Structure formats: structure tokens, C-alpha cells
Amino acid sequence: MKKAQQLKELIHRIDGKGYKAYKQLEEYYEFNGFTLFVDHVQGDPYAAPSALRARIQLCDTSIPPRVMENERRILAAEDFLTRLFLTTSGKICKGIRGTGTSGLISIQKPGQEILKRSSVVLNDEYLEFRCYASLPARGRTIMGPVAESMLLSELPGIVQLSSNFDSTIQNRLNIHADTYEDYCALRDELSPHGLVAFIPDGAILPRKSGINSQPLSNSDGPVVSFQSPEALEITLQTPNKGPVSGMGIPKGVTVIAGGGFHGKSTLLNAIQMGVYGHLPLDGRELAATVPDAVKIRAEDGRSIQNINISPFIRNLPFGKDTTSFSTTNASGSTSQAANIMEAIEAKATLLLIDEDTSATNFMIRDDKMKAIVRKEPITPLIDVIRSLYQDQGISSILVTGGAGDYFEVADTVILMEDYLPEEITAKARTELRDVDTKFTMDPDSLNRRVQLPSPMKGNKETFAAKGKTTLQIGQTFVDISALEQIAEVYQTECIAFLLKQYNDAMATGTAPMDTAMERIFQRFTSGGFRNIKRGNLAVPRKQEVLFTINRTRGIQTGKKDK
């Protein structure tokens, strides 16, 4: 271990030299109050920034003891401290000073969701920030004075203010942890109460826009607070806030109806993102959904490899097999059928469906169409949605503005008017539609062995995120823009990281895809980020990782071991 003074002297020696001389900084240094690890130095001012870790002994921080009481509170604290470091860096770091992004000190930039992140590691020994520094250069010439300012003045100031703070920030940190712990408690209460989702009274569900997930405020226009209809109101207990009342959506088939612009899709969006906790005062911070809920949509053009879609589509022209269906250019109906079967394979217990993003012929067929079209290979979802629940235990929440026939198969009907819900099940359903089609599937088809395409790009193995909606595996690019429950690019980074582990496991293993990924996830989440130095990861759900694999062109599939 070297001293901070030695880092200063080294920066002086390499001042004015070529950029590669920065590699000499890869070492760890003892500062006053923390240890700085320089894990990786970028090779070019335009490359990804250099990776740093700043470790402070827990006893030298002002983190309140209550934060350390359980894993949920620690996760929330790590999320909070990431945000605190980001804010502090914005105040202290002097910004770009040179070529490319020279001079920036950065960390993950979180959204509204509270996620398990690799940017901060907090345990009973130490607090560690995983941050990034764009080491400064003019062209490719080292700017020593700027590097010295960044690493010996700005970074220590950021670390100090992000780990030793006053009672005001301590209170905010405790509120952050309280809120997330309460959210988790509500989520835990869903299944024992026969629920799949819960929206608290007073919640603010609308967002500022489709690209801004912050809550709508009074300055944006009228804001309607959520209020549960009496028939669906339930009170659940939380450890910090105490009793919380709101709308409980029961297991089974639920239809959310209403006219355009009255809040149907807004409610569904709050439900689909309720698989994650949210910031205090987000408006959705106590909206909770069963953790394996999956949004289902049509996805024209996606790749499908050996998926059994026969419960929905069979008897195709020319005898094309649908028990092991493959295509490089799926239609709306085949993609939606495949998405449901993949959700079942990923152990989802709740499907979330919006009529606006669904294939019409997959959702419903009216009597006139049945009379005219005699050779129809599609079994519409409406015919099997009750069997999905009664025989498979898979609930559904469906948003519709035009398919009133779904009222007849629904256990619960919610009408949205002016962003307020009304329970209208008895009014909407004259009689329960007979379940004339049983949902059946071959269990073996849900246990495919799946091998990824070659990860080699030239002589280098490549698993990389290219923004939030694209990954690269070798020379193959994977479009995951339809996976609407991925909240941040850092989850996509983590998917790429986990796909590397999956690829290594499948090189010698023969386990089915879901089993292999379950083992990887258990090992990954149980170890935390203590032994993983990267600071740009946020944990996704297993479902999104499996769905990414399924959307990868060129995968090889086989049957499970007997």
C-alpha cells in the first residue's frame, strides 16, 4: 500500500507524458480517512472512465445504527449513498477539463427505483464507493495538475461528505431505509392475503412523461391522488409507517377498463413497476406487486427458438409444428404466445397485459369472425385465461378499452374514470363465460437447454450492454426494448455480466436454462458485491435475464436431461 503523497509524486512524474503512463496509477493508496483502490485505468481519454474504489471503515462513518439492522435496510442505504455521492460529486467536481470527458468524477445515476447496486458496498466492516474518474488529458497528453486536483482534492472531499454527514442527512437516510422496508413488508403481505398487487390510498401514479419517470406535480397540471374503491380496500401492516390502506387486487383474472386518458395504462404501469421499491415521495413508494409479475406484449419481428406455443397456436398451414416453434421474424400473435410461454418457463405467477400493445387476433375473436373464418389456428387468450389461473395458478391483469367480452371471464373488473378506480364486477359481468378451452402444456417444453451463440468478437470474448435496450454477445446484438420492466441501464449491464456466467456454466453443464440461471442467481445474490469490484451494476430480476436469452438470435436449444 502506498501513501497519498506517493500518488501525488507519481502524478507529477507523469505530467505531460503520453496517456498510457496513467497505467502506473493502478495501485491502492492510504488517504486520511479512507483507502483508494485504482482498479483499472482507461487506455484512452475517449474510453470508458477509470474504475476506482474508496473504502472507509464503518466506524469512521456517520451511518446510523438503525440502517444496519437488516439486509433490506442496508440495500436501501447503499442506494441512498449512491445518490448522495452523485449529488456531492456534482457540487465538488469541477467538470470536464480536457479531451473527451476528462475531469469528470462519476457514479451510477439512479432513477426512481431503489435497486441492489454495485456502486456502494456497505457491511459491518466498511463502506465502499465504486466510482469512476475520466483521467484528464489534452489530446493524449496527461494533464497532471488536473489529475492531482481530481484525485487528491475533489475525490477526498466527495468521499468525506458522502460518508460523514450531519443529522439532516442521517434522517433522510433513515427515511429512505424505512420506506423501502415498508414496501418490502407490503409485498410480503400480498400472497398471504390472496393478492397480486396493492396500491395505497394517496398514491400519485401519473409520471411526468413517457421518458421521465418522476411523479407528476401540481405545477404540471391537476394531480389526482389514488383512492381505493370500498369493495377492494384492505389495510396491511408495515414496520415503520404502521397500517397502510389501499386497493388490493386479488389473485385471478382482473380487467381494468375505461375510456382513453382516464388512467388505465397509468395504473398498469404502476403495477408493473411495483416489482421494485421507489424513492420516498415518489408517489408510488408503497405500491407493491408480486416480484415475479411479467408484462406481456406483442413483439413483431423478434426471434423465437424452439418454444412450445401450441396452447395458443396450432394447425398451421403445411403442418408447421408449433410444439417447438422457431422463427427469425415473429408476428404479433406468435410473439405474444411465445412471451407468455417464456413467462411460464420463468415461473411468473402474474401476467400484465395492455390491449394497446397486444395483437388483436391473439386477444379475442368475436362470433362474426368465428362464423366466417373456418380455419383459424389461433386460440385467443380470452378462451384460456381462466384456465391459466384455475389450472396453472397464473393470474392476469388486463387493461382494455374495447374488448368487453373479457368482463365475462373476469373475477374482478375495475373501471378507471378521471384517474380514480371503481369496482364494477357485478355490473360488467352478466354471467361467467364458460371455459371451453383448457390450457394444457407439455412440462418438458418448459425445461429447454439453451446455449448462447459464440461470444467471440475477433479474439476477444464480448458480453456488453449497449445502452438500456441493447446487448452485445460476440457479434450478435440483442434487442430488449420490449422488456418494459428493466428500469435502468445498470440492470442491462448486470444482465450482460450474468450472461457471461451463464455461458461459462453451459459450456460444461447440461441443466435446463431456468435451473442453470437459478443457480447463478442464488450464487450471485448471496455473495453480494463484496467480491465484485465493478461499480456499474444494478441487479435485474431473473425473468429479464431469461427473456434476454430467448431474444438472442442464434441460440441453440435442446431437450432437458432425462
NORCORLIN-V495580 format. One line per field, one symbol per residue. phi: phi as a letter, one per 20 degrees, with the letter a starting at -180 (. if undefined). burial: I if it has 24 or more other ideal C-beta (glycine too) atoms within 12 Angstrom, else O. A space follows every 50 residues. Layout:
phi->???
burial->???
//
This chain:
phi->.degfffffffffegnefgffggfffaccedfobdddefbdfebfefgff eccddcfgfeddffggfefbffffgfffffffffffffffeefenfbpfm dgoedcbgdfeeeecfcefcdcbfdbdcedcccefebdmcdfdgffffff edcffgfffffecccefffgfffffgfgffffgffffffffgemddbbcf fnfdefdfafdcefffdffepfddffcffgfdfbddecfdfnfcdreeef fodddddqffmdofffffffffeffcfcfgmfndfdeccgfdfcfdbfbg nfeccldedffdcblfgmmffdfbecaebfeffffffffffffffemfdb ddcdgfddegfeeacefffffeeeddfeefggfdfffgefddmdeccceb dbefffgfdeeccdedclmdececgffedfbfffeeceecbegffecfec dffgeecmedeccbednfdbcccmddddedfeefefebffffgfggffff fffffffcecfggfffffffffffffemdfddefdddcfeeggfffffgf eefnfdcbeffe
burial->OOOIOOIIOIIOOIOOOOIOIIOIIIIOIOIOIIIIIIIIIIOOIOOIII IIIIIIOIOOIIIIOOIIOOOIIIIIIIIIIIIIIIOIIOOIIOOOIIII IIIIIIIIIIIIIIIIIIIIIIIOOIIIIIIIIIIIIOOIIIIIOIIIII IIIIIIIIIIIIIIIOOOIIOIIIIIIIIIIIIIIIIOIIIOIOIIIIII IOIIIIIOOOOOIOIIOOOOOOOIOIIIIOOIIIOIOIIIIOOIIIIIII IIIIIIIIOOOIIIIIIIIIIIIIIIIIIIOIIIIIIIIIIIIIIIIIII OIIIIIIIIIIIIIOOOOOOOIIOIIIOOIIIIIIIIIIIIIIIIIIIII IIIIIOIIIIIIIIIOOOOOOOOOOOIIIIIIIIIIIIIOOIOIIIIIII IOIIIIIIIIIIIIIIOOIIIIIIIOOIOOOOIOOOIOIOIOOOIIIIII IIIOIOOOOOOIIIIOOIOIIIIIOIIIIIOIIIIIIIIIIIIIIIIIII IIIOIIOOOOOIIIIIIIOIIOOIIOOOIOOIIIIIIIIIIIIIIIIIII IIIOIOIOOOOO
//
